Amino acid sequence: MMFISIQELESAINYWRSQSPASGEELHLCLEASALAKPYALMIVQGAQRIPMDVLDEIAKSAIQNYLKTL
């Protein structure tokens, strides 16, 4: 089982934000950053340092996998 650290998740969010900055008056995040923000927030609240990839939804999995390919 593959795990994603909170640092990797934060880096991926920042990557997607740089690729597609927040837009609109409400500053909506792009789809990828938004999908990763939910598990990131849960990790912060729970004090978790890593999570299994299996708990991510398909959009978040795709976003993190595509980010990891850029490294």
C-alpha angles and dihedrals in degrees: 000000000000120000130203119212123222088245092055091048092050091048091050092051090050091048093053091044089055091048094048114014121211113280142203131029089293091051095234115199119235116262095261097048090045092052091051095044094069098058089040091056091046090052091053093049092046094042091236120160096195141010133200116258088233092073093059119095119240095265092050092046091051092047094051093044092050090047092051089053089061093060 
